[in-house]
Amino acid sequence: MAERLTGKPVADAIKEELKGKVANLKAKGIVPKLGIVRVGARPDDLYYEGGAKKTCESIGMDYEVFEYPQDIDQESFEKAITEIGARKDIHGILMFSPLPKHLNERKIRSLIPVEKDVDSLTLGSAGKVFADDPTGFPPCTPTAVLEILKYYNIPLEGKRAVVLGRSLVVGKPAAILLLRENATVTICHSRTKNLPEVCREADILVAAVGRAKMVKEDYVKPGMVVIDVGINEDPDKPGKYCGDVDFDKVEPIVDKITPVPGGVGSVTTAVLCKHTVKACEILNGLV
């Protein structure tokens, strides 16, 4: 039976560290603040927003929600984003996406100041991450993957890591973060030839392809560490969620595995707050 790499103790450790940093900033008269931008009221956005607010409150950090109607026009939304970005009391900005189709999301993302882009929504942030600039913030989900690996003392240097998925949100930045730790990284995807064989070569497999239970027993081997980033409706259990990994088939084979739910997703809001506190420190010349 594999060791379950649950996210709660990882998130708790991050939050405990952040409490001290926030207290130190408050002693200097500075209160870190996250701006949460939401258009409409999609259930998944509201769920994540609730978790983010709860995490902010638990470490003593401030937040403000900016909610806009689903039919907001481009000009009004651009003006709103520009105003939020200019506010000195807001140090990090989280904007839920995708935006409604009538909005030019690429243009709107570009209006978020790079120094406040704590979830890597802008090209400027992506460039900083790619260039290993320490002032750039990678997306929160792949950062959570690394936080889990480090918390559980899983060696990365010299290890072969396979990232299944090539999205800008998870796959590509996860590969870069693993490279920073001196892992040897392969990025593969649904069109990779001999995909199970390629995945089976990994010491560490990060599944982020967005397909429910795609990773079966032929994708893994004994001794492997599996990090499941997926969150999908479970095709076998209506109303429940599952990852990209078929947990019941894979868990008996591998050495360590993250559950879904209760794994990577439970660490992301702690990472979001960690990035916001760091942005606050940078903006105030404390780093």
C-alpha positions in Angstrom: 0.0 0.0 0.0 1.4 3.4 -1.0 2.0 6.3 1.4 -0.6 8.9 0.9 0.9 12.4 0.4 -2.0 14.4 1.8 -2.0 18.2 1.4 -3.3 19.3 4.8 0.0 19.1 6.7 1.8 20.8 3.9 -0.7 23.7 3.9 -0.6 23.9 7.7 3.2 24.2 7.6 3.1 27.0 5.0 0.4 28.8 7.0 2.3 28.6 10.2 5.4 30.1 8.5 3.2 32.9 7.0 1.7 33.8 10.4 5.1 34.9 11.6 5.8 36.9 8.4 2.5 38.6 8.5 3.0 39.5 12.1 6.4 41.0 11.3 4.9 43.0 8.5 2.1 44.3 10.7 4.7 45.4 13.3 6.1 47.6 10.5 2.6 49.0 9.8 2.1 46.9 6.6 -0.8 44.6 6.1 -0.5 42.1 3.1 -3.7 42.2 1.0 -5.0 40.0 -1.8 -7.4 41.3 -4.4 -9.8 38.6 -5.7 -11.4 39.5 -9.0 -14.4 37.5 -10.2 -16.8 37.9 -13.1 -20.1 36.2 -12.4 -20.6 33.5 -9.8 -19.4 30.1 -11.2 -19.5 27.5 -8.5 -15.9 26.4 -8.9 -14.8 30.1 -8.6 -16.9 30.6 -5.5 -15.5 27.4 -3.9 -11.8 28.5 -4.5 -12.6 32.0 -3.4 -14.0 30.7 -0.1 -10.9 28.7 0.5 -8.7 31.7 -0.3 -10.6 33.9 2.1 -10.4 31.3 4.9 -6.7 30.9 4.4 -6.1 34.7 4.4 -8.1 35.0 7.7 -6.1 32.1 9.3 -2.8 33.9 8.8 -4.0 37.4 9.6 -3.8 38.7 6.0 -6.4 41.0 4.4 -8.4 40.4 1.2 -11.0 42.2 -0.9 -13.3 40.7 -3.4 -14.1 42.6 -6.6 -17.2 41.0 -8.1 -18.5 42.1 -11.5 -21.6 41.1 -13.5 -21.4 38.4 -16.2 -22.3 41.0 -18.8 -19.7 43.6 -17.9 -18.3 45.3 -21.0 -14.6 45.3 -22.0 -14.0 49.0 -21.4 -15.5 48.9 -17.9 -13.6 45.8 -16.9 -10.3 47.2 -18.2 -10.8 50.3 -16.2 -11.6 48.3 -13.1 -8.5 46.1 -13.4 -6.3 49.1 -14.0 -7.7 50.8 -10.8 -7.2 47.6 -8.7 -3.7 47.2 -10.0 -2.8 50.8 -9.0 -4.0 50.5 -5.4 -1.1 50.6 -3.1 -2.9 48.6 -0.4 -3.3 45.6 -2.7 -0.1 43.5 -3.1 -1.4 40.4 -5.0 -4.2 40.0 -7.5 -6.1 36.7 -8.3 -8.4 36.9 -11.3 -10.6 33.9 -12.0 -10.6 32.6 -15.5 -11.7 31.8 -18.1 -13.6 35.1 -18.4 -16.9 35.3 -20.4 -16.2 34.9 -24.1 -17.2 38.5 -25.0 -14.2 39.8 -23.1 -10.7 40.0 -24.5 -9.0 38.0 -21.7 -5.5 38.4 -23.2 -5.8 42.2 -23.1 -7.3 42.2 -19.6 -4.5 39.9 -18.2 -1.9 42.3 -19.6 -3.3 45.0 -17.4 -2.4 43.2 -14.1 0.9 44.6 -12.8 3.5 41.8 -13.0 4.8 42.5 -9.5 1.2 41.8 -8.2 0.5 38.8 -10.5 0.6 36.1 -7.8 -0.9 33.3 -10.0 1.1 33.9 -13.2 -1.7 35.3 -15.4 0.5 37.6 -17.4 3.2 37.0 -20.0 5.6 39.0 -17.9 5.2 36.5 -15.0 5.5 33.5 -17.3 8.7 35.0 -18.7 10.2 35.6 -15.2 9.4 32.0 -14.3 11.0 30.7 -17.4 14.1 32.8 -16.8 14.3 31.7 -13.1 13.8 35.3 -12.0 13.1 35.0 -8.2 10.6 38.0 -8.4 8.3 36.0 -10.7 5.4 34.0 -9.3 4.7 30.6 -10.9 1.1 29.4 -11.0 -0.1 28.3 -7.6 -1.0 24.7 -8.6 2.4 23.6 -9.9 4.0 25.4 -7.0 1.8 23.3 -4.7 3.2 20.2 -6.4 6.8 21.3 -5.4 5.7 22.2 -1.9 4.3 18.7 -1.4 7.5 17.0 -2.8 9.7 19.1 -0.5 7.5 18.7 2.6 7.7 14.9 2.3 11.5 15.0 1.6 11.2 13.4 -1.8 14.6 13.7 -3.5 14.5 15.5 -6.9 18.1 16.1 -7.8 19.1 13.7 -10.6 15.7 12.0 -10.6 13.7 11.4 -13.7 10.4 13.3 -13.6 7.7 12.9 -16.2 5.0 15.6 -16.4 1.9 14.4 -18.2 0.3 17.6 -19.5 1.6 20.7 -21.3 -0.7 23.5 -20.2 0.5 26.9 -19.3 -1.3 26.6 -16.0 0.3 23.4 -14.8 2.3 21.2 -17.1 4.9 23.6 -18.5 5.5 25.6 -15.2 5.7 22.3 -13.3 8.4 21.1 -15.6 10.4 24.3 -15.1 10.1 24.1 -11.3 11.3 20.5 -11.4 14.2 21.5 -13.6 15.1 24.2 -10.9 15.5 21.3 -8.5 17.9 19.5 -10.9 15.5 16.8 -11.9 15.7 15.4 -15.5 12.3 16.3 -16.9 10.2 14.9 -19.8 7.0 16.6 -20.8 4.5 14.3 -22.5 0.8 14.6 -23.4 -2.1 12.7 -25.0 -0.4 12.5 -28.4 2.9 11.2 -27.1 3.7 7.8 -28.7 4.0 4.9 -26.3 2.6 7.1 -23.6 2.3 4.5 -20.8 5.9 3.4 -21.5 7.2 6.9 -21.3 5.4 7.6 -18.0 6.6 4.3 -16.6 10.2 5.5 -16.9 9.6 8.1 -14.3 10.8 8.2 -10.7 8.2 11.0 -10.2 5.1 11.2 -12.3 3.0 14.5 -12.3 -0.4 13.8 -13.9 -1.9 17.0 -15.1 -3.7 16.1 -18.3 -7.3 16.8 -17.3 -8.8 13.4 -18.1 -10.5 11.4 -15.4 -8.7 8.2 -14.4 -6.5 8.3 -17.5 -3.4 7.0 -15.7 -3.8 3.3 -15.3 -1.6 0.5 -13.8 0.4 0.3 -17.1 1.6 3.9 -16.6 3.4 3.2 -13.3 5.9 1.0 -11.7 6.9 0.0 -8.1 8.9 2.7 -6.3 7.3 5.6 -8.2 6.0 8.8 -6.7 2.7 9.9 -8.3 1.4 13.5 -7.9 -2.1 13.8 -9.2 -3.1 17.3 -10.1 -6.3 16.5 -11.8 -9.8 17.3 -10.5 -12.6 15.8 -12.6 -16.1 14.5 -12.1 -15.8 10.8 -11.3 -17.4 8.9 -14.2 -18.1 5.9 -11.9 -19.5 7.8 -8.9 -21.9 10.7 -9.8 -21.4 13.7 -7.6 -17.9 12.7 -6.6 -14.5 13.9 -7.9 -11.5 12.0 -9.0 -8.0 12.8 -10.4 -6.3 12.0 -13.6 -5.0 8.8 -11.9 -7.1 5.7 -11.5 -6.3 5.7 -7.8 -7.7 2.2 -7.0 -5.6 0.6 -9.7 -2.4 2.6 -9.3 -2.1 3.0 -5.5 -1.3 -0.7 -4.8 1.7 -0.5 -7.2 3.5 2.8 -6.5 5.4 3.9 -3.4 3.8 7.3 -2.8 0.7 9.0 -4.2 -1.4 12.1 -3.6 -5.2 11.6 -3.1 -7.9 13.5 -4.9 -9.5 15.3 -3.2 -7.2 16.1 -0.3 -3.9 16.4 -2.2 -2.5 19.1 -4.4 -5.7 21.2 -4.4 -5.7 21.6 -0.7 -2.2 23.3 -0.8 -3.0 25.9 -3.6 -4.6 28.6 -1.4 -1.7 28.5 1.0 0.7 29.0 -1.9 -1.5 31.9 -3.1 -1.1 33.6 0.2 2.6 32.8 0.3 3.0 34.5 -3.0 1.0 37.5 -1.9 3.1 38.0 1.3 6.3 37.7 -0.8 4.9 40.3 -3.2 4.1 42.6 -0.3 7.7 42.2 1.0 9.1 43.0 -2.5 6.8 46.0 -3.1 7.9 47.4 0.3 11.6 46.9 -0.3 11.9 44.2 2.4 13.4 41.5 0.1 
